[in-house]
Amino acid sequence: ALPIKKMKKKNTDIAIVGAGGMGALFGSILSENGLDVVLIDPNREHVESIESNGLKIEGFGGNRTVRIPAISDASELESANLLFFQCKAQGTRDASRSIRHLLHENSVCISFQNGLGNEEVIAEEVGADKVLGGLTAMAGLLLGPGRIRDFSRVPSYIGEMHGGTSERVASIAEKLTCSGLETHTSEDIFQEIWKKLLGNISMSAVSGLTNLTSAMIMSIPELKPVCLQAMEEAFKVAVASGISLDREAVLRGMELISQSGGTGDNKSSLCVDLLNHRETEVDSIYGGVIKLAEEKGIGTPTLKVLHALVKGVEQNFTRDI
């Protein structure tokens, strides 16, 4: 393999921490619209391909190549104003430690990851005052080194972890929206995170275990009730945890992410991980909710079965053969 070009130490406006399908997609949109963005990802082959040939994007918006700086080691950067965490949940702590030197007084870290607890882990490493919550229903898929698929454009949300409004959240949301990534402020980002989590819980394990897209899953009479039951169990846990959610809004969200012709044509990231024999985010997506349910005496039989089955499939990749 050719050596990766060394990027000279520099400051950047936005650092994408984890440049897989979603991170690279976010970075490419913002970069194409004039923002200073650097992708950070430990996958050297992926980084090398982006540096040498540009980021190849296909799907929504047409096939294109975006020239964008990419590095595999955050130490090559000196500072960043905004840091988007888009790595896998199990890599959040190491990623947080690797970028601490990039933070200055006004730097902000935003998690656009799956599951519960990512923001808390980042806050433990960089300080709670530097962390915002975020979520997105955008879909990007890593096809190979330096290649991603773009599925659609849907809004993203950011907010203060303690709730309410703030000048910095409004300013960041406006900046991202003006740069092609429609972003809204949320006065209750935990509610938004739970909304996405319920969608993930309903679809991601089923997609992983069947190798089907969410649109295909919802069209199969035997599978749709499983997804709905998983959502209902998690919904009870959310309500018991003081999260104010509208069941009809959650169901509409499920419908949105499973529509054919857009994000519904995407397989879950958990499915992609299983296909590539990688550790999944099943503990972050399902495990946290199951633990909360046990603390509150709520039964989650469907969630436990889905969690256990994915763990069993994962075991095939790690056991000695």
LINPE-V979802 format. One record per pair of residues at least 6 apart in sequence whose C-alpha atoms are under 7 Angstrom apart, sorted by the first residue. I is the first residue (numbers start at 1). J is the second residue. D is the distance in whole Angstrom. If there is no record, write none. Layout:
{{I | J | D} {I | J | D}}
This chain:
{{4 | 48 | 5} {5 | 51 | 7} {7 | 76 | 7} {8 | 76 | 7} {9 | 76 | 5} {9 | 77 | 5} {9 | 78 | 6} {10 | 77 | 5} {10 | 78 | 5} {11 | 77 | 6} {11 | 78 | 5} {11 | 79 | 5} {11 | 80 | 6} {12 | 36 | 6} {12 | 37 | 6} {12 | 38 | 7} {12 | 79 | 6} {12 | 80 | 5} {12 | 81 | 7} {13 | 36 | 5} {13 | 37 | 6} {13 | 80 | 5} {13 | 81 | 5} {13 | 82 | 6} {14 | 36 | 6} {14 | 37 | 5} {14 | 38 | 6} {14 | 80 | 6} {14 | 81 | 6} {14 | 82 | 5} {14 | 83 | 6} {15 | 37 | 6} {15 | 38 | 5} {15 | 39 | 6} {15 | 40 | 7} {15 | 80 | 6} {15 | 82 | 6} {15 | 83 | 5} {15 | 84 | 6} {16 | 23 | 6} {16 | 27 | 7} {16 | 38 | 6} {16 | 39 | 5} {16 | 40 | 6} {16 | 83 | 6} {16 | 84 | 5} {16 | 85 | 6} {16 | 86 | 7} {17 | 39 | 7} {17 | 40 | 5} {17 | 41 | 7} {17 | 83 | 7} {17 | 84 | 6} {17 | 85 | 5} {17 | 86 | 6} {17 | 87 | 6} {18 | 40 | 6} {18 | 41 | 5} {18 | 85 | 6} {18 | 86 | 5} {18 | 87 | 4} {19 | 39 | 6} {19 | 40 | 6} {19 | 41 | 5} {19 | 86 | 7} {20 | 142 | 6} {21 | 140 | 4} {21 | 141 | 4} {21 | 142 | 4} {21 | 148 | 6} {22 | 86 | 7} {22 | 139 | 6} {22 | 140 | 5} {22 | 141 | 7} {23 | 86 | 5} {24 | 39 | 7} {25 | 140 | 6} {25 | 150 | 7} {27 | 37 | 6} {27 | 39 | 7} {28 | 66 | 6} {29 | 180 | 6} {29 | 181 | 7} {30 | 179 | 6} {30 | 180 | 6} {30 | 181 | 7} {31 | 37 | 6} {31 | 68 | 7} {33 | 179 | 5} {33 | 180 | 6} {38 | 68 | 7} {38 | 69 | 5} {38 | 70 | 6} {39 | 69 | 6} {39 | 70 | 4} {39 | 71 | 6} {40 | 70 | 6} {40 | 71 | 5} {40 | 72 | 6} {40 | 73 | 7} {40 | 74 | 6} {41 | 47 | 7} {41 | 71 | 6} {41 | 72 | 5} {42 | 72 | 5} {42 | 73 | 7} {43 | 72 | 7} {44 | 72 | 6} {45 | 145 | 6} {46 | 145 | 4} {46 | 146 | 5} {47 | 70 | 6} {47 | 71 | 6} {47 | 72 | 6} {47 | 146 | 7} {49 | 145 | 6} {49 | 146 | 5} {50 | 70 | 7} {50 | 146 | 5} {51 | 69 | 6} {51 | 70 | 6} {54 | 65 | 6} {54 | 66 | 5} {54 | 67 | 5} {54 | 68 | 7} {55 | 65 | 5} {55 | 66 | 5} {55 | 67 | 6} {55 | 146 | 5} {55 | 147 | 6} {56 | 64 | 6} {56 | 65 | 5} {56 | 66 | 7} {56 | 146 | 6} {56 | 147 | 5} {56 | 148 | 6} {57 | 63 | 6} {57 | 64 | 5} {57 | 65 | 6} {57 | 147 | 6} {57 | 148 | 5} {57 | 149 | 6} {57 | 150 | 7} {58 | 64 | 7} {58 | 148 | 7} {58 | 149 | 5} {58 | 150 | 6} {59 | 149 | 6} {59 | 150 | 5} {59 | 151 | 6} {60 | 150 | 5} {60 | 151 | 5} {60 | 152 | 6} {74 | 98 | 6} {74 | 99 | 6} {78 | 102 | 6} {79 | 102 | 4} {79 | 103 | 6} {80 | 102 | 5} {80 | 103 | 6} {80 | 107 | 7} {81 | 106 | 7} {81 | 107 | 5} {81 | 108 | 6} {82 | 107 | 6} {82 | 108 | 5} {82 | 109 | 6} {83 | 108 | 6} {83 | 109 | 5} {83 | 110 | 6} {84 | 109 | 6} {84 | 110 | 5} {84 | 111 | 6} {84 | 112 | 7} {85 | 110 | 6} {85 | 111 | 5} {85 | 112 | 6} {85 | 113 | 7} {86 | 111 | 7} {86 | 112 | 6} {86 | 113 | 5} {87 | 113 | 7} {88 | 281 | 7} {89 | 113 | 7} {89 | 114 | 7} {89 | 118 | 6} {89 | 281 | 6} {89 | 284 | 7} {90 | 281 | 7} {92 | 118 | 7} {92 | 121 | 7} {92 | 122 | 7} {93 | 121 | 6} {93 | 122 | 7} {96 | 122 | 6} {96 | 125 | 6} {97 | 125 | 6} {100 | 126 | 6} {107 | 130 | 7} {108 | 130 | 5} {108 | 131 | 6} {109 | 130 | 6} {109 | 131 | 5} {109 | 132 | 6} {110 | 131 | 6} {110 | 132 | 5} {110 | 133 | 6} {110 | 134 | 6} {111 | 118 | 7} {111 | 119 | 6} {111 | 132 | 7} {111 | 133 | 6} {111 | 134 | 5} {112 | 134 | 5} {112 | 135 | 5} {112 | 136 | 6} {113 | 135 | 7} {114 | 285 | 7} {115 | 197 | 6} {115 | 284 | 5} {115 | 285 | 4} {116 | 284 | 6} {116 | 285 | 7} {116 | 288 | 7} {119 | 131 | 7} {119 | 133 | 6} {123 | 131 | 6} {132 | 158 | 7} {132 | 159 | 6} {132 | 160 | 5} {132 | 161 | 6} {133 | 158 | 6} {133 | 159 | 5} {133 | 160 | 6} {133 | 161 | 6} {133 | 189 | 6} {134 | 157 | 5} {134 | 158 | 4} {134 | 159 | 6} {134 | 189 | 7} {135 | 156 | 6} {135 | 157 | 5} {135 | 158 | 7} {135 | 193 | 6} {136 | 155 | 7} {136 | 156 | 4} {136 | 157 | 6} {137 | 154 | 6} {137 | 156 | 7} {138 | 152 | 7} {138 | 153 | 6} {138 | 154 | 6} {139 | 150 | 7} {139 | 151 | 6} {139 | 152 | 7} {139 | 263 | 6} {140 | 148 | 7} {140 | 149 | 6} {140 | 150 | 5} {140 | 151 | 6} {141 | 148 | 5} {141 | 149 | 5} {141 | 150 | 7} {142 | 148 | 4} {142 | 149 | 7} {143 | 149 | 7} {151 | 262 | 6} {151 | 263 | 6} {152 | 262 | 6} {152 | 263 | 6} {155 | 182 | 5} {155 | 183 | 6} {156 | 182 | 6} {156 | 183 | 5} {156 | 184 | 6} {157 | 183 | 5} {157 | 184 | 5} {157 | 185 | 6} {157 | 186 | 6} {158 | 169 | 7} {158 | 184 | 6} {158 | 185 | 5} {158 | 186 | 6} {158 | 189 | 7} {159 | 169 | 6} {159 | 185 | 6} {159 | 186 | 5} {159 | 187 | 6} {159 | 188 | 7} {159 | 189 | 5} {160 | 189 | 7} {161 | 189 | 7} {163 | 187 | 5} {163 | 188 | 5} {163 | 189 | 7} {164 | 187 | 4} {164 | 188 | 7} {165 | 187 | 6} {169 | 185 | 6} {170 | 185 | 6} {173 | 183 | 5} {173 | 184 | 6} {173 | 185 | 6} {176 | 182 | 7} {176 | 183 | 6} {177 | 183 | 5} {191 | 243 | 6} {191 | 244 | 7} {191 | 245 | 7} {195 | 250 | 6} {197 | 285 | 7} {198 | 231 | 6} {198 | 234 | 6} {199 | 253 | 7} {199 | 254 | 6} {201 | 230 | 7} {201 | 231 | 6} {201 | 285 | 7} {201 | 286 | 7} {202 | 227 | 4} {202 | 228 | 6} {202 | 230 | 5} {202 | 231 | 5} {203 | 214 | 6} {203 | 227 | 6} {204 | 268 | 5} {204 | 270 | 6} {204 | 271 | 7} {205 | 270 | 7} {205 | 306 | 6} {205 | 310 | 7} {207 | 213 | 6} {207 | 214 | 7} {207 | 267 | 6} {207 | 268 | 6} {207 | 271 | 6} {208 | 268 | 7} {208 | 270 | 6} {208 | 271 | 4} {208 | 274 | 7} {209 | 310 | 7} {211 | 271 | 6} {212 | 267 | 6} {213 | 264 | 6} {213 | 265 | 6} {213 | 266 | 5} {213 | 267 | 4} {214 | 258 | 5} {214 | 264 | 5} {214 | 265 | 7} {214 | 266 | 7} {214 | 267 | 6} {215 | 258 | 4} {215 | 259 | 6} {215 | 260 | 5} {215 | 264 | 5} {215 | 265 | 6} {217 | 223 | 6} {217 | 224 | 6} {218 | 224 | 5} {218 | 258 | 7} {229 | 302 | 7} {230 | 302 | 6} {230 | 303 | 6} {233 | 300 | 6} {234 | 289 | 7} {237 | 292 | 7} {237 | 293 | 6} {257 | 263 | 6} {257 | 264 | 5} {258 | 264 | 4} {270 | 280 | 6} {270 | 281 | 7} {273 | 279 | 7} {273 | 280 | 6} {274 | 280 | 7} {277 | 317 | 6} {279 | 314 | 7} {282 | 307 | 6} {286 | 303 | 7} {286 | 307 | 6} {290 | 300 | 7} {293 | 299 | 7}}
